[in-house]
Amino acid sequence: MLDPDEVAAYEEWKARKASGSIDLSVTAYNSEMESQAVAYEKGVKDAVKDILEAVGDHQKARSVTERLVAASPFRKPGMRGHTPS
C-alpha cells in the first residue's frame, strides 16, 4: 500500500517541476541531442583505446575507433545528432 504522505509529496514535487523554468526551446533540444552523440563517441573512443592499446595495437585501435564512430546511431541522416558535411 502506498503511503499517502509520500504520494502527496511526489505529486507536489511533480507539479513544481512541471511549472518550473524548463527550457523547451529547439536550441535546448538540439544541444541535448548533440550531447548524446558526443557522449557515445567519447565512450567508444575510451573503450577501444583502453582495450586495444592494452595489447599494444595502436593502428588497430585507431581503425576500430573510426569505424565505430562512423557507425554512431546518433549521427546517421535523419537522426537527432546528424550534422551534414
C-alpha positions, 0 to 999 in steps of 0.5 A: 500500500502506498503511503499517502504522505509520500504520494502527496509529496511526489505529486507536489514535487511533480507539479513544481517541476512541471511549472518550473523554468524548463527550457523547451526551446529547439536550441535546448533540444538540439544541444541535448541531442548533440550531447548524446552523440558526443557522449557515445563517441567519447565512450567508444573512443575510451573503450577501444583505446583502453582495450586495444592499446592494452595489447599494444595495437595502436593502428588497430585501435585507431581503425576500430575507433573510426569505424565505430564512430562512423557507425554512431546511431546518433549521427546517421541522416535523419537522426537527432545528432546528424550534422551534414558535411 
